[in-house]
Amino acid sequence: MPRGIPKSGVRNRKALARKSFDGAMLQFEPEVGESDDQIDARIRERFEILEDLTVATVDGVSRAMIVSGPPGLGKSFTVEKVVSRLPEFDYTIIKGFVRATGLYRILYEHRKKGQVVVFDDADSIFFDDAALSLLKAACDTTERRIISWRAETTMKLDDGDAFPTSFEFEGSVIF
């Protein structure tokens, strides 16, 4: 049985008993919509779909995937399990805080077709307009995705040269 749902199938126990007008307690039987097996099958099906979508994103059929849901369900675990089973491609997993400059660099380093960037708990991107714009450009559905950095800040490559101010992103993003 999923966490938080008692075997009775009713979350609120107060719904089981209500007083009648004369003060006597009336008993109501809970209405159970699904059996444990049906719930288990539904959850398995959703995680199989998540695995299929992850493979499609890794293969480049879909260039971006955003997974959302409550914490602790196994979203990150499932995505990481799938990408780790497929060693023939280049991927990186980014967990935690990401600045716009770091995001630009990560996307640049994984810009080629067949390269995948997985962001896990990188919610800081949503609170930075520049980072959010970069993520939107990487997840764009147009035929060519051009990502640009037009700021006074000059970022340097490892060899000391400046990063290009724009590049075509052909990789995939899982957020």
N, C-alpha and C positions, 0 to 999 in steps of 0.2 A: 504494500500500500504506500503511495507517495507520502512524503513527510507532510504533516499538518492536517491530514485527513484521517479521522478516526475510522475504525472498522464499521461503525454504524453508518458511515457515509454522510453524516451531518456534522458540520463544523460547530454550530451553535447549539449546545445542549438545551438551552432555554426553549428552542423550537419544539422539543419533544413533548413538553407538558405545558398546558395552559389552563387557567381556571375558567370554569363555566360561570354563568350568571349567579348560580346558587352557591358558589364557593367550592364545589367539588372539582377535583383534578381530572381533566380529560387527557387521555393518553393518545398520542399520535404516533404512528409508525413512520419512521423515516423513509423517504423515497430514495432508493438507491438506483442511480442511473446506469452505472457501469460496474461490472465485476472487477476483481483484482486483476484477472487475466486480461480483460479488455483494456484496462488502464495501462498495464504493462505492455501490451501489443501496440497501443497508440504511442507511448513514449519511445519504444524501440523504433517504430516507423519514422518518427520525427528525427531521431539521431541517425538513422540510415539516410534520410534525406540530407541532413547536414553533412554527412560523409560524402555523399554523391556531389553535392554542391561544392565542397572543398576540392574534390578531385577535378571537377570542371574548371574551377578557378586556377588550380595549379597547372592544368593542361592548357590554359589560355582560352578555353571555350567561353568562359566568363572572365572578364578582366578585373572585376572587383566584387567583393562580397562583404556585407556588413552583417554581423551576427549580434543580436541583442536578446536580452532576457534577464531574469533575476539571477543573482550570484549563486554559485554552488550547484548549478544543474549539470555541469560537465561540458559546456560549450568550448572552452579553451582546451580542455583535455582531449576532446574529440578532434578538434582541428589539429592540434599538435601531434596526436597519434597518426592522423592521416599523412601529414607532411613528413613526418619522420620515417614512414614506411616507403616513401618515394624518393630514394636517394639520387636519382638521375637528374635532378634539377637543383638549382641554386636557390636557397631560401635563408631568410634570417627571421628570428622572432625578437621583437622589441617589446619589452615589458616596462611599464612605468612612465615616468615623466619624459616628454619630448618637446623641445622648443622648435620653433619654425625653422631655424637654421639647421638644427639636427635632422629634422624631417626632410628638408631639401637635400641634404647630404645623403641620407639613407635612400631616398628615391633615386638620386643620381647614380649611386653605387649599384642599384638594382634596377636599372632602366631597361635592360635588354629583355627580349622575349624569352620566356622560360624562367625568369627570376621572380621570386615571390617574397613580399614583405608581409609578415604577420604581426599585427599590433595587438597586444593583449594588455588590457587595463591602462591604455594610454589616453585616458580621458582628458588630460591636460590640453590636448589638441583642440577640444571643443571650447576652451576658454581663451584661446588665442586666435584672433581673426586671421592673422597671416598663416598660421599653421592650418587652420580650417580651410582656407582657400587653397592651400597646396594639396591637402587631402582630397578636396572636391575635384581639383584638376586631375589627380591621379586616378580617381574613380569615375571620371567622365566617360560617357558612352559614345562619344564621337569617334570617327575612324582614326584620327591622329590626336594624341593627347600631348600637348605641349605644356610643359611646366616651366614657369618663369620666376626669377628672383630679381626684382628691380628695386634694390634698396641701396642706401649709402654704405651698408656693411658689405665688405668684400670678403668672401669666404675663400680660403686657400685649400688646394688639393694637397695631398701628402708630399708631393714633389715641389711645393712652393708656388706653383702656377695658380692663377685665380680660377675658381669654378666658372663654368659658362653661365651667362645670365639667363639662358633657357636651354631646354633639351627636350627631345621627344621621349616620352615614357612608354615603353612597350611591355613592361613587366606587369605583374598582378599584385593586388592588395587584398588582404583579408584583415578586416578590422573587427 
